[in-house]
């Protein structure tokens, strides 16, 4: 922020300039010699008389022999006029500086002032509201469908271990979100977390993919809700539209236009536009019904279940299959609690991981929660715990009630109740399924406009999307636009092929948030703030004596700036410095590349490794050792002692393990998903480079600063901004 007139403090006339660095300025073929007063003490000459300068985070240039060399009294030389000599070497340097400037634009960070920034949202959400939002968004239709397919084809009764492993992996991501929720209690979720830590281009990438995930999630859940309701009433809706308005286009359009899904999304869009408290009330009602139904399912399963179904043998498979299927018995595994072995548990855990996607919507409520720094971390952890208990209990009761190989992939719970003779219970399950889909739909729609609003407010998306309704205090335009897009997609498109894209965007966000936690915890400055309160008092104090800057205290010493190899494992200071922060930043970047390489090998050469291939085992061993070394280097760096309401424990090990797990799951996605991801990112980068990079709030602030610099003192002095790292 530029200094106001009141903040500009006069320098005593007898104050000497700390140091001077001479440069040459070319203007109208005349060379003007200037000196830079460094580092924070300023002095100007108007060509005749010496006069005091000001103290702030800026430096002045003073001109020598202006009248003799320039022959006029105008000294208003703009920054862009400097250092433009008529020789190739300097032109190349100028080009290099231009590339460097462009690169800095891509990684410029958002500065967040939690104490002074005002929110346009209404703070009306309690901790219970956030827990209901997280549980409702996460505990969707997957609990009624996913368990059947994973148990039958991948894990058997060991599906309970799959959900345990998936829950632990999700908790790692949840802990990282919880810390950032306590640190940056604002709307934007992973988008904002990336912006304040790793820069603008990564923030845009994260936000753009979150939008994709939420839009596709909303559309797919809406179609699932419509399909479930249609199934309950005997498929009359789908049969009617298939006969009257068929529009099947393979892998693109659906069999028929889903008017029911269209209306459902538009209705919920209207509900969200009306206000947050009304939406939260509806969400709590549906979530409560869903939890009651799941509690009934779990209790019924343990009452009617048989532990023998967790110890089946091949003979049991043969006795329960028809003669035509006896040769296919091998697909059911080898018997026991884990019939598909360890590899089946790992594969099943990867599938179950996506059942826990959704809790991140809590992180978008930073400006609507009553006490976000406390309630967001608590809500995330409790939501994941509740969801794990529900998934674990349902999968256990399901495999106890019925042999896992007899389960159906589409409707396992109704079939299980029919198997034990409780067929009327299928209607209870149907009600719970609709409630789960309703809360999941709200959970997908709620964060979508808030991410769009945050990006538009920062100038990375079109500004009208950041307009707020003053009465309801909701991002009205963003809510309506995102709702209409989701409704159209639910109405027309077959989204089965695109569902994995939802996972891609979410996993990318999880990865960046975990990496950002590591980076930020080892930096000397928090959230882009360059000055402590004491420093600002000394810079802006009312007394002249407070302008006497203690260089020993506020400037980084040569020793702190000097990098030595020994600093990798033996830092020179017990507090974060710029060098230690850069070591961590570089370490996280390098270990991410190593993790990607290791995950690619594990994803595509796992069978060769398990079969004893010495080449790939050696590759994995080397990559693993390198990962361990980099982790130790990061661990040895001094950690920030900033006081937060919540911190991720066991830093940096848990966040880095979360990065590895997320990258591994991303490598499991199909090549077609990566291709569609590339197309989506191409569209996003076109928007960013043609609009966002020019209209970013950070860009506008840079332009404003330069305008103030060029116009200062009526053009009689030039001003340079001092960059503080």
Order of alpha helices (4+ residues) and beta strands (2+ residues): beta-beta-beta-beta-beta-beta-beta-alpha-alpha-alpha-alpha-alpha-alpha-alpha-alpha-alpha-alpha-alpha-alpha-alpha-alpha-alpha-alpha-alpha-alpha-alpha-alpha-alpha-alpha-alpha-alpha-alpha-alpha-beta
